[in-house]
Amino acid sequence: MSAKITLFLLFFCLNCADGWALRTFELVSNQALYGATRWVVMNKDDTLLDIARDYDLGYNQITAANPGVDPWLAPKDGKALVPGAFLLPQDRLSVGIVVNLAEMRLYYFNFDGASEYVFTAPVGVGREGLLTELGVYTIKSADIHPTWYVPESIRTEDPELPAFVPPGPDNPLGDYIFRLSRLSYGIHGTNKPWGVGRRVSHGCIRLYPEDIATLFRLVPVGSMVRITYEPIKAGWSDGRCWLQVFEDFDNRIANPLEEAVSRIKSGCEAVAENGGTLDMQAVKKALAEKKGIPVPVSTAPVKK
């Protein structure tokens, strides 16, 4: 597996373009923050959805970072904020896939024998009442050009659906699928890319076609998959504590401020150790805005 990862990274670095399909980072000790947030100038006909696809972001991320902008129309000022920074999920695996439903983002952690890497991509998740059950799964199979055998529960909702859909442009599974160890869940592509970053499935995890094609080459059958729900993440990087907040769309957090402080205590122990202090105003602002952009919430540490 280490040779597979190393060769892929070489190929990836030699062939990557401006787009960030399945973004890849080498993990650094005591660093939870990766990527960058930046403004981009758009082509006159571009929409936020075009920018999201170009920069490997989901609908939820691009719209939260650009409040008040119609995602289906070109912005009048021709600019968009690209929220390309993220904090690692706190409930993670050393090797395997972690899907944060609240963030609508997948992380694949791996180790090539010398360094640790994370590969990450946006996902679409289950609609209301059909979110993937939290917990740990394994990948029991991996298939190319799968046939979709339509579950009876879905055919009950839409009786016009056939018993099965063969591979092709009408197949909602796309060209690749990882089937999980229980409850008929899968991690797969999609024939409707604009559903990435939205609550549209019956519990499966959907990726952009280009992301699942790359992930399919990397992840072996038998890998662990952890499904989490973390609308509030905290982590330590560059001498500061950072907080990243998404909408708690499933209403699982009774007290967001209490949850944020708890996350900060577990993810940013170094604040007190380095002489810094927590900026509660910044914490409350992040919780109110829910832009999904990591922000510093501690004062700079005392220089020694």
C-alpha positions, -999 to +999 in steps of 0.1 A: +000+000+000+029+024+007+042+021-028+007+026-042+003+058-023+038+071-031+033+065-069-001+081-068+012+112-051+040+115-077+014+112-105-010+135-088+017+163-083+028+160-119-007+162-133-027+184-111-042+216-126-057+246-110-087+226-098-083+208-065-100+174-072-094+152-041-071+176-024-041+161-008-020+172+022+009+158+041+001+159+077+023+179+101+026+173+138+005+197+160-012+212+129-049+208+125-054+236+099-048+229+062-056+247+029-064+284+025-094+307+020-091+333-008-111+355-031-112+346-068-123+367-098-149+348-118-156+347-155-187+367-164-210+337-168-197+317-138-219+309-108-210+299-073-218+263-083-192+265-111-166+278-086-175+251-061-169+224-087-137+240-099-122+241-064-137+208-051-162+224-027-198+214-020-229+235-024-231+240+014-195+254+016-197+278-012-231+293-002-222+295+035-190+314+026-209+338+003-241+347+021-267+366+001-253+355-033-276+335-055-257+303-063-274+299-096-265+334-110-232+352-117-224+376-088-227+413-097-192+421-084-177+391-102-159+378-071-164+348-048-149+337-015-134+302-019-134+285+015-105+262+009-093+259+045-104+232+069-097+217+103-092+180+105-121+162+121-115+156+158-131+121+158-107+106+132-089+074+122-052+069+119-059+050+086-092+050+069-121+072+058-139+097+080-171+113+067-183+144+087-220+146+078-224+181+093-196+194+072-205+173+042-168+163+036-149+131+034-113+126+046-091+096+038-061+092+061-032+071+051+005+064+059+030+055+032+057+042+056+073+076+061+046+103+062+009+106+069-014+121+043-050+132+041-071+132+009-103+152+011-134+159-010-169+173-005-199+149-004-237+148-006-255+132+023-289+118+032-319+140+032-339+148+063-347+116+083-323+096+062-288+106+073-263+078+074-262+062+109-231+073+129-205+046+137-177+026+122-181+005+090-158-014+067-157-014+029-169-048+019-166-044-019-156-020-046-173-020-080-168-002-113-199+007-135-223-007-109-260-015-115-284+002-092-309-023-079-336+000-067-347-007-031-384-014-025-386+015-001-375+039-029-398+023-055-426+028-030-418+066-030-416+066-068-435+037-084-423+047-119-387+037-111-376+004-127-364-026-106-328-018-116-308+008-135-279-004-156-246+015-158-247+047-178-257+084-175-290+077-158-275+056-130-274+077-097-244+056-084-221+070-111-192+049-123-177+037-089-190+025-056-176+014-023-203-008-006-202-006+032-205-034+057-241-028+068-274-011+061-270-010+023-250+022+025-224+031-002-198+058-010-202+064-047-203+089-076-233+106-090-250+116-122-261+148-106-230+167-095-249+197-081-261+174-053-227+174-038-228+195-006-266+190-003-289+166+015-303+146-014-296+109-009-313+080+010-283+077+032-255+070+008-225+093+004-221+109-030-189+124-045-181+143-077-173+119-105-136+130-106-132+126-068-146+091-066-125+080-096-094+091-077-105+077-044-113+044-059-076+039-069-065+046-033-087+029-009-086-009-005-115-032+003-115-038+041-107-002+050-124+013+080-150+041+075-161+063+104-193+083+100-194+114+123-214+145+129-192+175+138-208+209+130-182+224+154-145+216+151-115+231+168-078+226+164-043+241+170-021+255+143+005+282+139+004+291+176-033+298+176-066+279+184-089+278+154-127+272+152-147+260+122-185+261+125-211+246+101-249+246+103-262+220+128-289+210+103-299+179+122-303+199+155-281+176+175-262+203+195-283+215+224-259+242+235-235+254+207-214+275+230-209+247+255-200+224+226-175+249+212-157+253+245-156+215+249-141+211+215-116+239+221-105+223+254-099+189+236-084+203+204-064+233+217-048+223+250-018+244+239-036+277+245-030+278+282+003+261+279+017+288+256+003+317+276-025+326+252-061+333+261-094+323+246-113+351+227-149+344+236-162+372+213-146+355+183-161+321+194-196+336+196-192+354+163-181+321+146-211+303+161-235+330+149-222+332+114-217+295+106-196+303+075-176+270+076-144+290+075-117+284+102-111+315+123-086+321+151-103+322+185-073+327+208-049+355+214-013+351+202+009+332+227+033+351+248+068+352+232+095+338+254 
